[in-house]
Amino acid sequence: MTTSKRGVRMVRLVAVGAAGAVIAFLAVALLRPDPGPEERLADLQAYLADLKPLAEDTGFLVINGLKAGVNDIGQGRFPDSVLQQQPRGWRADLEKLRTQFAALEPPRGLADANAAFVESLDGYIAVTRRLEDAAHAPRYRRRMLVRRAADLGEDMDQVWNRGAHQIQRELAALGEDMVIWLPDPTLNPDADDYVDGDPDERRPNDFLRETRPRATAPD
């Protein structure tokens, strides 16, 4: 019985100690002053230095891989064996980038921006799966499947853009110029418009330039 009471007392002491530690941590966090402009800018610049190569690699993959692949697969521009292999390669590269984005430590106030980048990478990875499914499908079904991939890709563009906007807004609040490698489409409302005709006129956010209608087929 004595041993049991000691055990109960010990559990209570541990619980009280843990609660005290949590309260102390919260008190320090709440009492810690917000960083001043100079500290905010230094933190942001350090984050941007890590973000820049990842954002550029992602942009290259999305524009020259996924967005070009939508049209290549939809129009059967290459042998099926090539079209089926390409999405797997893009997916492997995007998965590596997704891991790197998730490991970044954004400054205070920009956690949502970094989370948006990670979410968009998850979506772009899903786009590669849809493109691979389209490449394996009979040719008469490919156009519909490609449209579904394009629809998801455009949705993920908007998620990515949300993160970019938050970062550019923070730069503006600190009196800094926007970074050109992370364009903010809210400053260029036409950036997401479709461009028909000449493939060279395709803007970066055009996943499917031939037609406007979105696919309505169920997953």
NUFI-654369 format. One record per residue (C-alpha): residue number from 1; residue in one letter; x, y, z. Coordinates in steps of 0.2 Angstrom, whole numbers. Example, Ala and Ser with C-alpha at 12.3 -4.5 7.8 and 13.67 -1.06 7.14 Angstrom:
2
+-----+------+-------+-------+-------+
: seq : type :     u :     v :     w :
+-----+------+-------+-------+-------+
:   1 :    a :    62 :   -22 :    39 :
:   2 :    s :    68 :    -5 :    36 :
+-----+------+-------+-------+-------+
END
This chain:
219
+-----+------+-------+-------+-------+
: seq : type :     u :     v :     w :
+-----+------+-------+-------+-------+
:   1 :    m :     0 :     0 :     0 :
:   2 :    t :    14 :    12 :     5 :
:   3 :    t :    23 :     9 :   -12 :
:   4 :    s :     7 :    12 :   -21 :
:   5 :    k :     4 :    29 :   -12 :
:   6 :    r :    22 :    34 :   -16 :
:   7 :    g :    19 :    29 :   -35 :
:   8 :    v :     3 :    40 :   -35 :
:   9 :    r :    12 :    54 :   -27 :
:  10 :    m :    27 :    53 :   -39 :
:  11 :    v :    15 :    53 :   -54 :
:  12 :    r :     6 :    69 :   -47 :
:  13 :    l :    23 :    78 :   -45 :
:  14 :    v :    28 :    73 :   -63 :
:  15 :    a :    12 :    80 :   -69 :
:  16 :    v :    13 :    96 :   -59 :
:  17 :    g :    31 :    98 :   -65 :
:  18 :    a :    26 :    96 :   -83 :
:  19 :    a :    12 :   108 :   -82 :
:  20 :    g :    23 :   121 :   -74 :
:  21 :    a :    36 :   119 :   -88 :
:  22 :    v :    22 :   121 :  -101 :
:  23 :    i :    16 :   137 :   -92 :
:  24 :    a :    33 :   144 :   -91 :
:  25 :    f :    36 :   141 :  -110 :
:  26 :    l :    20 :   149 :  -114 :
:  27 :    a :    24 :   164 :  -103 :
:  28 :    v :    40 :   167 :  -111 :
:  29 :    a :    32 :   165 :  -129 :
:  30 :    l :    19 :   178 :  -124 :
:  31 :    l :    30 :   190 :  -116 :
:  32 :    r :    44 :   189 :  -130 :
:  33 :    p :    42 :   205 :  -140 :
:  34 :    d :    38 :   205 :  -158 :
:  35 :    p :    54 :   207 :  -169 :
:  36 :    g :    58 :   224 :  -175 :
:  37 :    p :    59 :   229 :  -194 :
:  38 :    e :    77 :   225 :  -195 :
:  39 :    e :    76 :   208 :  -187 :
:  40 :    r :    61 :   204 :  -197 :
:  41 :    l :    70 :   209 :  -213 :
:  42 :    a :    85 :   199 :  -208 :
:  43 :    d :    74 :   184 :  -205 :
:  44 :    l :    65 :   186 :  -221 :
:  45 :    q :    81 :   188 :  -231 :
:  46 :    a :    88 :   172 :  -223 :
:  47 :    y :    72 :   162 :  -228 :
:  48 :    l :    72 :   169 :  -245 :
:  49 :    a :    90 :   164 :  -248 :
:  50 :    d :    85 :   146 :  -244 :
:  51 :    l :    68 :   147 :  -254 :
:  52 :    k :    75 :   155 :  -270 :
:  53 :    p :    83 :   139 :  -277 :
:  54 :    l :    69 :   128 :  -273 :
:  55 :    a :    56 :   140 :  -280 :
:  56 :    e :    66 :   142 :  -296 :
:  57 :    d :    68 :   123 :  -298 :
:  58 :    t :    49 :   121 :  -295 :
:  59 :    g :    45 :   134 :  -307 :
:  60 :    f :    56 :   126 :  -320 :
:  61 :    l :    48 :   109 :  -317 :
:  62 :    v :    30 :   115 :  -318 :
:  63 :    i :    32 :   126 :  -333 :
:  64 :    n :    44 :   115 :  -344 :
:  65 :    g :    38 :    98 :  -337 :
:  66 :    l :    20 :    97 :  -331 :
:  67 :    k :    13 :   111 :  -342 :
:  68 :    a :    22 :   106 :  -357 :
:  69 :    g :    17 :    88 :  -353 :
:  70 :    v :    -1 :    92 :  -353 :
:  71 :    n :     0 :    97 :  -371 :
:  72 :    d :    12 :    83 :  -376 :
:  73 :    i :     2 :    69 :  -369 :
:  74 :    g :   -15 :    76 :  -374 :
:  75 :    q :    -9 :    78 :  -392 :
:  76 :    g :     2 :    62 :  -393 :
:  77 :    r :    18 :    72 :  -398 :
:  78 :    f :    30 :    58 :  -393 :
:  79 :    p :    29 :    39 :  -393 :
:  80 :    d :    19 :    32 :  -379 :
:  81 :    s :    34 :    25 :  -370 :
:  82 :    v :    41 :    42 :  -368 :
:  83 :    l :    25 :    50 :  -363 :
:  84 :    q :    23 :    37 :  -350 :
:  85 :    q :    40 :    39 :  -343 :
:  86 :    q :    41 :    58 :  -342 :
:  87 :    p :    28 :    60 :  -327 :
:  88 :    r :    37 :    48 :  -316 :
:  89 :    g :    53 :    58 :  -318 :
:  90 :    w :    44 :    74 :  -314 :
:  91 :    r :    36 :    66 :  -299 :
:  92 :    a :    53 :    60 :  -292 :
:  93 :    d :    60 :    78 :  -294 :
:  94 :    l :    45 :    86 :  -286 :
:  95 :    e :    45 :    74 :  -271 :
:  96 :    k :    63 :    79 :  -267 :
:  97 :    l :    58 :    97 :  -268 :
:  98 :    r :    43 :    94 :  -257 :
:  99 :    t :    54 :    87 :  -244 :
: 100 :    q :    65 :   102 :  -245 :
: 101 :    f :    51 :   115 :  -244 :
: 102 :    a :    44 :   106 :  -228 :
: 103 :    a :    61 :   107 :  -220 :
: 104 :    l :    62 :   126 :  -222 :
: 105 :    e :    60 :   137 :  -206 :
: 106 :    p :    50 :   152 :  -212 :
: 107 :    p :    51 :   168 :  -201 :
: 108 :    r :    37 :   173 :  -189 :
: 109 :    g :    21 :   177 :  -199 :
: 110 :    l :    25 :   167 :  -214 :
: 111 :    a :    22 :   149 :  -209 :
: 112 :    d :     6 :   149 :  -219 :
: 113 :    a :    16 :   155 :  -235 :
: 114 :    n :    28 :   140 :  -233 :
: 115 :    a :    13 :   128 :  -230 :
: 116 :    a :     5 :   134 :  -246 :
: 117 :    f :    21 :   130 :  -256 :
: 118 :    v :    21 :   113 :  -248 :
: 119 :    e :     3 :   110 :  -252 :
: 120 :    s :     5 :   116 :  -270 :
: 121 :    l :    20 :   103 :  -271 :
: 122 :    d :     8 :    89 :  -265 :
: 123 :    g :    -4 :    95 :  -279 :
: 124 :    y :     9 :    95 :  -293 :
: 125 :    i :    14 :    78 :  -288 :
: 126 :    a :    -4 :    72 :  -290 :
: 127 :    v :    -4 :    81 :  -307 :
: 128 :    t :    10 :    69 :  -312 :
: 129 :    r :     0 :    54 :  -307 :
: 130 :    r :   -15 :    60 :  -318 :
: 131 :    l :    -4 :    63 :  -332 :
: 132 :    e :     4 :    46 :  -331 :
: 133 :    d :   -14 :    39 :  -331 :
: 134 :    a :   -18 :    49 :  -346 :
: 135 :    a :    -2 :    43 :  -355 :
: 136 :    h :    -7 :    25 :  -352 :
: 137 :    a :   -25 :    27 :  -357 :
: 138 :    p :   -32 :    24 :  -374 :
: 139 :    r :   -30 :    39 :  -385 :
: 140 :    y :   -49 :    43 :  -386 :
: 141 :    r :   -49 :    46 :  -367 :
: 142 :    r :   -33 :    55 :  -366 :
: 143 :    r :   -40 :    73 :  -369 :
: 144 :    m :   -52 :    71 :  -355 :
: 145 :    l :   -39 :    64 :  -343 :
: 146 :    v :   -27 :    78 :  -348 :
: 147 :    r :   -40 :    91 :  -344 :
: 148 :    r :   -42 :    84 :  -327 :
: 149 :    a :   -24 :    85 :  -324 :
: 150 :    a :   -24 :   103 :  -330 :
: 151 :    d :   -38 :   108 :  -319 :
: 152 :    l :   -29 :   102 :  -303 :
: 153 :    g :   -13 :   110 :  -309 :
: 154 :    e :   -22 :   127 :  -311 :
: 155 :    d :   -29 :   125 :  -293 :
: 156 :    m :   -12 :   122 :  -287 :
: 157 :    d :    -5 :   137 :  -296 :
: 158 :    q :   -17 :   147 :  -285 :
: 159 :    v :   -11 :   139 :  -269 :
: 160 :    w :     7 :   143 :  -274 :
: 161 :    n :     2 :   161 :  -278 :
: 162 :    r :    -6 :   163 :  -261 :
: 163 :    g :    11 :   159 :  -253 :
: 164 :    a :    20 :   171 :  -265 :
: 165 :    h :     8 :   185 :  -262 :
: 166 :    q :    11 :   183 :  -243 :
: 167 :    i :    29 :   185 :  -245 :
: 168 :    q :    28 :   199 :  -257 :
: 169 :    r :    16 :   208 :  -245 :
: 170 :    e :    29 :   206 :  -231 :
: 171 :    l :    43 :   213 :  -242 :
: 172 :    a :    32 :   228 :  -246 :
: 173 :    a :    28 :   231 :  -228 :
: 174 :    l :    47 :   232 :  -224 :
: 175 :    g :    50 :   244 :  -238 :
: 176 :    e :    58 :   231 :  -249 :
: 177 :    d :    56 :   228 :  -268 :
: 178 :    m :    47 :   212 :  -273 :
: 179 :    v :    58 :   198 :  -278 :
: 180 :    i :    57 :   194 :  -297 :
: 181 :    w :    59 :   175 :  -295 :
: 182 :    l :    43 :   174 :  -285 :
: 183 :    p :    30 :   183 :  -296 :
: 184 :    d :    15 :   189 :  -287 :
: 185 :    p :     0 :   187 :  -300 :
: 186 :    t :   -11 :   199 :  -290 :
: 187 :    l :     0 :   212 :  -297 :
: 188 :    n :    -3 :   206 :  -315 :
: 189 :    p :   -22 :   200 :  -316 :
: 190 :    d :   -20 :   194 :  -334 :
: 191 :    a :    -6 :   181 :  -329 :
: 192 :    d :   -19 :   167 :  -327 :
: 193 :    d :   -28 :   170 :  -343 :
: 194 :    y :   -28 :   157 :  -357 :
: 195 :    v :   -19 :   161 :  -373 :
: 196 :    d :   -25 :   152 :  -388 :
: 197 :    g :   -15 :   149 :  -404 :
: 198 :    d :     4 :   151 :  -404 :
: 199 :    p :    12 :   139 :  -391 :
: 200 :    d :    26 :   152 :  -389 :
: 201 :    e :    12 :   164 :  -382 :
: 202 :    r :     8 :   153 :  -367 :
: 203 :    r :     9 :   162 :  -351 :
: 204 :    p :    17 :   153 :  -336 :
: 205 :    n :     1 :   149 :  -328 :
: 206 :    d :    -8 :   141 :  -343 :
: 207 :    f :    -9 :   123 :  -340 :
: 208 :    l :   -21 :   120 :  -355 :
: 209 :    r :   -21 :   133 :  -369 :
: 210 :    e :   -32 :   125 :  -381 :
: 211 :    t :   -49 :   127 :  -372 :
: 212 :    r :   -57 :   135 :  -357 :
: 213 :    p :   -69 :   122 :  -351 :
: 214 :    r :   -64 :   112 :  -335 :
: 215 :    a :   -66 :    94 :  -334 :
: 216 :    t :   -82 :    88 :  -324 :
: 217 :    a :   -78 :    69 :  -324 :
: 218 :    p :   -77 :    62 :  -307 :
: 219 :    d :   -61 :    55 :  -300 :
+-----+------+-------+-------+-------+
END
